Amino acid sequence: MGAGIDMAPGDIAFKCNFATLDTATKMVIKRRADRHFEDVGPKLCAALDGVKLPSFPELVVKAKYATEHRCGVVVSGPGLSDDVSGTDPLKDNLPLQVSTALKSTPEAQHSARVVNELSAVLHSVLQDHPINRQRVADGSSPANVVLLRGCGSRIAVPTFQQKHGMRACMVAPTKIIAGLGMSLGIDRLHAPGTTGDYRTQFHIKAEKIAEALTAGQYDFGFLHIKAVDDTGHDQQPVLKVRYLECVDVMLRQLIRRLHEAEAAGHGRYAVCVTGDHSTPVLLGDHSHEPVPFTIAHVRHVVKQMGGPAVVGKVPLVHIAHPPTSDSQTTLGSIAQAARQARHLKKPAAIHTTGDSVSSFGEAAAAAGFLGRFPGSEVMQLVQQFTGRLV
């Protein structure tokens, strides 16, 4: 849905990667054929869209490009179930997986056969595609397989407003996040230049979410950042720090915009910052550690930043991306920087209405008043904090 493919009840969908397969060994050499895929991704998806499955002529296959190395694939037709495993091995240099039924129902067993044939057909189209022949000639990795993962279907669920009593909007160019939001009736804001990758325009994200909230159209805004996650996957520690600094600047711009709206009598606002998972650079993938969480009223953040005069001077300008040379910095150099940082004096809290935690990170947040809690409690906490839960 987030990629722009309509789904009906009974359809099954996959979040997919364009990847590189060793056709002789059936090993997935690279789960991400290339992050810089904006030019060729749509062309490859056009070749995949509408492919026929010889053993299942009654089924319709739809494919659409998403971002970077990702695309969405939907299969429509009778007798399908999302109770199947995918073909993604989840790590490089492991065999392409065979889909299996996760339940013993006829629909699940039928769907596993569909997924395996779909994987083979998509591979056959990509293997001989002119783009991949050219990539091989140029010495680049061919995008000759689509890894099908996270099989799901559209289900009837209460909207965000029905469940939480708030009208919600989002800036979320990452397609799977956008699709989840759309399934919950969250309006997706048009934010040109927000790409869901390293090129995203951070200042546009802050501008658009603030505009929607301060205009009185919405009670809740969700702003998703993907670039920091990419740096973890790409195992670029210094680039990760640099992009976190970009997020810091974006948050300052957001605070200024919301503060000015409050000062003009256009509502009261709170800001919550957290993540859905960690992506450590040493691991290069998602991990299961607890993530930091912070929530504060804008007026208190303004005091912490030094007051209205300081916040009013935050430039509302384009936020420059880190130089690509930062990506060449080694793990050793960032470890050295971390050792040096330990000797720096931490900033003292100017105004504290909650706990004494003065920095945002896993270790610091562990000492906070909120303690450790499951993600299922986040919205209740937000509602309590903002006075919406009676």
N, C-alpha and C positions, 0 to 999 in steps of 0.2 A: 504493500500500500504506500509506504513512504517513497518508493521509487516511482510511483505513478501507475501501478498495475491494480486495476479494480479486482476485488475478491468477493466471491459469493459464498454463502454457507456450503460446505462440502468440498471447496477447493483446498489444495494444500500448497504451501509456499516454503521457499528456502532462502536463507541468507547465504550468498555464495561468494567464493573467491575465484578469480582467474588465477590459475596456478600452472606450474611446470611439471609435467609427468615424463619420466623415463619410460618410453613405450616398451622397451625390452624387458625391464625388470618390474614395471608397474609401481615403481617407487615415486612418491611425490618429492621431487628435489627441492622445490620452493613453493610454499603455500601461498606466497604473494609474488606473482610473476613480476610485477612492477608497480610501485606506488604511483608513478607518474603515467597514468593510463587514460587521461582525460580525452586524448585525441583518438585512440584506437578502441577504447572500451565501448563507446556507442556503436561503432561499426561492427565489432564482434557480436554485440547483443542483437543487432539487426539481423545477422546471419543465423542466430540461434532462435530468434522469435518465430514461433509457428512451426518448428520442426515436427516431423511426424514420427511417432513411435510405431514401428511395423507391427508389433504384437498387440498394440492397443490403439487401433485406429479411431476409437470413439473419444479419445482424450485430446485435449487442446493444451499446448505448451506456450506459455508467454514468458518472454525474457526482456528485461530492461536494465540499462546501466544505472548504477547508483553513484558511488564516489570511489576514487582511487582504483584499487584492484577489485572492487566489489560489484556485484550485480544481484538482481532479484529474479527468481524463477518461480512461476506459478503453474500448477497443473490443474486443469478443470475437467470434470467428468464424473460419471457415476462410480460408486463403490470405493471411494478413496478414504484413507484414514491418515492422521498425522502421527500415529503410534508406530513410527519406524525410525531407525537410526539413519545417520547420514553417511557420506562417503569421505568426509574430511578426517585425516589421521590426527589433526591438531598439532602436529610437529613436522618439521622438515625431515626428509630422508626416512620416511616410513611408508609402508605400502598404502596405496589407495584402498579405502575400506569398501566392503560389500555391505549394502544396506540389509538389515534384518528386521523382522517384525518384533515389536516390543510387547505385543499382546498376541494371544493365540486366536484372535478373531479372523474370519475370512477377509475382512476389509484390510486389516493390517498386513496379512500375508500377501494379498494382492498388491497392495501399495509398495511393499518392499521390492517385488518383481518390477513394478513400474519404475521405481527409483533407479534400480540397477540398469534397466534398459535406457532410461533417460541419460544416465551418466555416460553410457557407451556411445549413444547417439551424439550427444554434445561433444564428446571427445573426437568423434570421427569428423564432425563439421570443422572443429577448430584445427585439427592436425594438418589439414591440407588448405587451410585458409591462406590467401595471399599475404595477409599481414604477418602471419607466423612464418611463412617461408622467407619473407623479407627480414624478420627479426633474427632468424637463424643465420641468414646470410650476413647480417650486420654484427653477429656475435652476441646478440641479446638472447635472453631466455624466452622461449616460446610460451605463449599463454594457451597451451593445448589441452587443458582440462578445466572443468568447472567443478569445484568442490561443493557439494550439496550438504548443507548443515542446518541444524535447528529447524527441522520440519515442524510447521505449525499450520493452524487453520483459524479462520475468523470465527469467533464465538460471540454470543450475545452477553455483554457485560454492562453494568451500570456506567453511565458517563461520569466523568470527573466531577461535574457539577452536582449530579444526583448523589454521589457518594460523599462529597466533601463540602457541598454547599457554596462552591466558589466558581465563578466564570474564569476559565483558564486559557492562556495562550502560550505559545512556545516559539523560540528560535532554535531550530534543530535541523541543520542541513544533513546530518548523518541519517540515512534513510531508515534504518531499523528503529531509531529513536522517534523519528517523525511518524512512522507507521504505528508504533505503539500509542503515541499521543493521539493520532487520528482515530484509532480504535476506541479511545476513551472520550471522544468528542472535544479534544483540545484543539483550538484553532491554531493553525500554523501561519506565522507571520511571514510576509514577503520581506526578505532582507538581502538585497543584492550584494554580492561579494562575500557572503558567508558560505564557505565551500565545504566545511567538514574535514579539512586537511590542513597542511602547513601554510597554505596560502590564504586562509580565512581572514576576513577583515574584522578584527576584534572591536573596533570602535563602532562599527555598524551594529554589531550584536547589542552593545550597551544602549545605543541610540534607539533601536527599534523596540526593544523590550520596555524601555522607559517611556517611550511615546505611547505605547499601548496601555500601560498601567496608569499613567498620569492623565490620560484622556478620559478615564472613568469607564472604559469599555470592559475592563477585566479586574478581577480581584487577586489573581495569581499568575505569575509569569515564570516559565521554565526556560532557562538559558543553558544550552548544552555546549561544552567545549570538547573537541576531539583531538586537537593537535598535540596536547600534552601526552595523551595516551599513545599516539603514534611514536613519539620520541622514546617511550618505554619499549614498544615493540621493536623499534629500530636500534635499540641499545645505544642511545646517544645521550649520555648523562649530562653533559654541559648544555646541549641543545634543550634538554628537558628543563633545566634551570632557567634558561633564557625564555622559554615559552611560558613558564610559570610567572616570570617577571612581566610578560605581556598581559597575562591574566590579572596580575596585580594592578597594572595601569588601567585595564578595562574596568575593574571593580571600582577604582577611584572615579572614573568617568561616570559610572552608573550611580555611585553615591552622590556625586554632585548633581546629576539630573534629578534624582529623587528628592534630594534635600531642597533644591530650588522649587520643586512642585509643592513640597510641604510648606515652605516659607510663603508661597503664594496662596495657601489655603486649599490646595488641591489634594487632600487626603493625607494619610499617615502610612508609612511603609516600613517593612522589616526585610532584611536580607538574610538568606540562608546559603551557606556554602558547604558543599560536601562532594563526595564522589560515589560512583556505583561499584568501584573495585580499584585495587592497586595494579600497576603495571611496572614492576621493578625492572630497571635496566639490566641488572645481572641475570634476570630470568628471561626477559624479552617477551613475556606473556603475562596474562592476568594471574593474580594470586588471590588468596583468600583471607589476607589479614584484615582486621577492622580498619575502617577509613575514618579520618577526622571529620568532625561535624561542628559547625558553629552557626549560631543564629543571633541576630541583634537588631534592635530598632535603629533605623537610619539616624535619628537624632543623637543616639548614643555613639554611633560610629563617627559621626561628625565631630563630636567632642574629643573622641580618641585621636582623631586625625589632626587636632589642633584648633578646631572651631570653624565657624562659617567663613571667616576671612581666608583661612588656608584652603578650605574645600572649594571656595569660589574661584580660586586661582588654578585649579586643576585644568589643564588644557583639553578641550574637547576636539582633539585632532586625530588624524590617522595614527595608528600605533604601528611603528615599523617592525617588520619581522626580523628575527635574529639572522645574522650573516651565516651563510652555509658553511663558512670556515669553522664555525663552532662545532659542527658535527664531527670534525676530525680530532677533537680533543679526547684524550685518553681517560680511562677510568682512574689511572694513577694521578692525573692532574686534578680531577675533581675530588679525589680523596685528600690531596694536599690542601685544596681550598677548604674542604670541610674541617681539617685540622686547624687551619688558620682561623676559621670562623668561631671555633670554640673559645678563642681568647678574646673575642669581641664582646663588649658589654651589651646585654640585651636591652631593648628599649623599655623604659618603665611605663606602666599603664597611666595614662593621663586621667582617665575617667572610667571607673569600673562599676558596673551595676550587677554583674554576674559573678563568675569565678575569677581567679587570678591568672588564668592562662593568657599569655601575651603573644603567642605565635601559633601558626596553623600548621600542624603536622601530626603524624601518628603518635609520636612519643609525648608531645606536649598535650595533645587532646586527651590522652589517657588520664591526665591529672585533673580533668575538668569535672564540674558538678554533675554533668549528665551521665557519666559513667559509660558503660557499654550496653547497647540496646540493639534490637533487630531493626532492619529496614522497614518492617511492617508497622513500626511505631512512629515513623518520621512525620507523617501527615497529622497524626493526633497531636504530636508535640508542637508542630507548626500552628495548628489551630488553637491550642492552649496558649501558646506564647502571644499570638496576635489577638486573643480574646474572642475567637470565633466559636470556641467549644464551651458550651454551658454544662 
